[in-house]
Amino acid sequence: MKEKLVVIGNGMAGMRTVEELLKIAPDKYDITVFGAEPYGNYNRIMLSPVLTGEKTIEEIMINDLNWYKDNNITLHAGTDKKVVKIDRRNRIVFAEDGTEESYTRLLLATGSNPFIIPLPGHELNGVIAFRDIADVDLMLDAAKNKTHAVVIGGGLLGLEAANGLMLQGMDVTIIHNLDVLMNRQLDGPSAKLLQAELESRGLKFKMSANTTKITSDDEGNVAGIAFDDGVELKANIVVMAVGIRPNIDLAKSVGIHCERGIVVNDTLQTFDPRVYAIGECIQHRGELFGLVAPIWDQAKVCSNHLAGYGIANYRSVATATKLKVTGCDLFSAGDFEGDNDTDDIVFQDPKRGVYKKIVIRDDKIIGTVLYGDTIDGSWYFSMMKDGVNIKDIRNTLLFGQVHLGDSGHGEANAAANLPDDAEVCGCNGVCKGDIVKAINEENLYTLEEVRAVTKASASCGSCTGLVEQILVSTAGGDYNPTETEKPLCACTTSSHDNVRDAITDQKLKSFPEVSEYLEFTKTEGCHVCRPAINYYLLAAWPGEYEDDMRSRFTNERMHANIQKDNTYTVVPRMLGGMTTPEDLRVIADTADKYEVPMVKVTGGQRIDLVGVSKDNLIPMWKDLTDAGMVSGHAYGKSLRTVKTCIGSQFCRFGTQDSTGLGVRIEEMTWASWTPAKFKIAVSGCPRNCAEATIKDFGVVAVDSGWELYVAGNGGMKVRVSDFLVKVTTDDEAMEYVGAFMQMYREKGHHNERTAPWIERVGLTYIKQEIVDDADKRKAFYDRFIESQKYAQVDPWKKRVEGFDKQSFIPLAEV
Amino acid sequence: MSQTIEIGKLTDIPKLGSRVVKTSQGDIAIFRTAEDEVFAMHDKCPHKQGALSQGIVHNKTVTCPLHNWVIGLDDGEAKGHDKGCVKTFEAKLEGDNVILVLDK
């Protein structure tokens, strides 16, 4: 017999938990849901746009009644289905109308109630909260035939309600007891900008106001509101939006331990272990919840335990907020007030309506408020959550993650202001309108979902920040996990770092061991996790782990780059970009012999033989290897090329032998596997003709030695490299190359280039490890050299000698 | 009429891998799963004709090497939000022999 799960509360938290549970254990429970509202499950966050008329109720439904039917969930919805009693001893819940259901496990998702200030007159007709569809209906009704509205509470919800009522044609005044609007999210200056903006749209404010009573007409309807300074305002409707209180009445009445909320542990269990609780009704480690992001995390953890996996723990993390008033861009996260031990970095341009403040303690971001220009909000937020040391970027921090170099979408950034036909994702041709439509129609909440449905940011990823911004400004959800905690792929909840730690700590030495230990939902993984984990195993156990060809992308299996017509490109290695007339003759003869349709010089100073059919690969490699050439690894997540300029051997400006050092570096680094492709360049003087400052590792000669630069990129997001250190000898430069590459090999996430990696972990951290600490640097270098012992095998030669020959020939011809 | 052809041994195809059979109807990719099931379909992704035989095989699906479309091995249907279908053929094992059934 199936176990029985009863959920009290048909809101977002409860149903998200049920959805998560159905994903991982669809057959474990018979599920019954009690809800006091007579609908399916809807997105409460989107009530504001319903009030403004930007959306309809139908559009904000997450699960309609059919969903319950399709998933065999019994739904008891309606005001008479309110649960009034729980018999915990016999495990039965009772609704007001007498409906009863027994349970094996119970989930309380009773949410919260709006707080109504007990002012004289608060019980009058027309005094309402802003919480559910019924409230919205009342407000829309009032807007049709009444004129004056007063909103008590200048917080997020109050402003959204006021904005909605104003757009519906009412004269709206907002009453706030402080002189700072949204004081939980904004500081003084940013609140002033917001107030000015809202005033210019027609909202009125009465700040620092003390309400004494709500007055009525003869029929018991609201007529006005009075203050202690003698002022009276006309009001046909009063909306109280002064906060919420966890709805704990039911839990309390049956003896479940409550404080301000229902007290739960890290597995979301109440003091009765059969009873779980989640969402706005709970209190976890002293904290209450009102935003969607932490509640989504709770749903994941709770469903994991309900499913009987028992491996997840809930810990709350910082959240960011955003106001859903179209055109008012603000972003706030963490501790934005600071104290005596913090510094503020502030930018203020009232005329343009821009304000940015970053609060810093011990060189780390602890909070931020952005108004007017919020494009970098998610960047600051992820650095805050990751605890990135910002010492080295402090001077430019406030100007953002300079997106000007992004290719593919011009200078377009501020997401909310983009027109619908603006192309956001240049790789897949996705416009903003497509993304907004998908988010609305398919109820998407996370970047991964948006990627899956629209393909936006699914290829090169350079528009990820922009897509996240569109997601936040459209869905209003503030779900924005940082890179370090994002699941590696859909097969697992473990992040890249979790996987790497498990591999080294638990000495896991194969994909099945990893997927079993971390309880992957798909035992064979997918095209995302298999190559990633293959790389992590290769990096962790050099010489021991055998590279799994079936987990390699075709390019790395065929040692050549696949093209659109399924032909391949062959690139022989030319150390340091140096070649000889003999080699060029061999390449030319090979191109003739196999009728190569395109011969091209690459940006990395190599020669591309483009358009080679699979059948010709091995014979071509044989001709090239016979002449002493090796694979150029132009196809791999590996060292690609070391590019050089002429240098002191011939150049009249050259100060150092750049070709000499370049060849030495390439001899050391060729055939090394890295998390993503890795490019190096060596320039012989500061004119930098090898363009070393947009490479993963750049070496630039000065008269007295070499300057070393890291984490540059010349591709989708131009990033000028960071200066690492200056050295005087070639040997020192070599050690730094090996140490930096090894650190990246050990710490970078699969498919993460050095540029985003360094922005994630911070340059300071990298300097601490390989500049400040000579022993660590040497150890990184030694590990690099050790792993190269096993890696530096020419794959072409191996193939010519017959390795895995069958991959290249048909199984049969019929 | 259909034509039943013995095309090789199971061990000729790597586990979680694929081999191509050249036919008058074009290249057909034969896949072998972790559980030693075999599947056959045209070696052409419905999206931009990528060679599915070059893809990564996982859980009865293959990911196309060109743009990461994921195709079901049993039905040839694109998974997730992508729309498209590859023509599949019947493939089966008789002992250790892989048998391909072609429409005439």
Boltz contact constraints between the chains, C-beta under 6 A:
constraints:
  - contact:
      token1: [A, 452]
      token2: [B, 80]
      max_distance: 6.0
  - contact:
      token1: [A, 452]
      token2: [B, 81]
      max_distance: 6.0
  - contact:
      token1: [A, 453]
      token2: [B, 81]
      max_distance: 6.0
  - contact:
      token1: [A, 522]
      token2: [B, 59]
      max_distance: 6.0
  - contact:
      token1: [A, 524]
      token2: [B, 34]
      max_distance: 6.0
  - contact:
      token1: [A, 524]
      token2: [B, 58]
      max_distance: 6.0
  - contact:
      token1: [A, 524]
      token2: [B, 59]
      max_distance: 6.0
  - contact:
      token1: [A, 525]
      token2: [B, 58]
      max_distance: 6.0
  - contact:
      token1: [A, 526]
      token2: [B, 58]
      max_distance: 6.0
  - contact:
      token1: [A, 527]
      token2: [B, 56]
      max_distance: 6.0
  - contact:
      token1: [A, 527]
      token2: [B, 63]
      max_distance: 6.0
  - contact:
      token1: [A, 550]
      token2: [B, 16]
      max_distance: 6.0
  - contact:
      token1: [A, 550]
      token2: [B, 17]
      max_distance: 6.0
  - contact:
      token1: [A, 554]
      token2: [B, 54]
      max_distance: 6.0
  - contact:
      token1: [A, 554]
      token2: [B, 65]
      max_distance: 6.0
  - contact:
      token1: [A, 562]
      token2: [B, 65]
      max_distance: 6.0
  - contact:
      token1: [A, 566]
      token2: [B, 51]
      max_distance: 6.0
  - contact:
      token1: [A, 810]
      token2: [B, 20]
      max_distance: 6.0
  - contact:
      token1: [A, 810]
      token2: [B, 22]
      max_distance: 6.0
  - contact:
      token1: [A, 811]
      token2: [B, 7]
      max_distance: 6.0
  - contact:
      token1: [A, 811]
      token2: [B, 8]
      max_distance: 6.0
  - contact:
      token1: [A, 811]
      token2: [B, 12]
      max_distance: 6.0
  - contact:
      token1: [A, 811]
      token2: [B, 19]
      max_distance: 6.0
  - contact:
      token1: [A, 811]
      token2: [B, 21]
      max_distance: 6.0
  - contact:
      token1: [A, 812]
      token2: [B, 7]
      max_distance: 6.0
  - contact:
      token1: [A, 812]
      token2: [B, 8]
      max_distance: 6.0
  - contact:
      token1: [A, 812]
      token2: [B, 21]
      max_distance: 6.0
  - contact:
      token1: [A, 813]
      token2: [B, 22]
      max_distance: 6.0
  - contact:
      token1: [A, 814]
      token2: [B, 5]
      max_distance: 6.0
  - contact:
      token1: [A, 814]
      token2: [B, 23]
      max_distance: 6.0
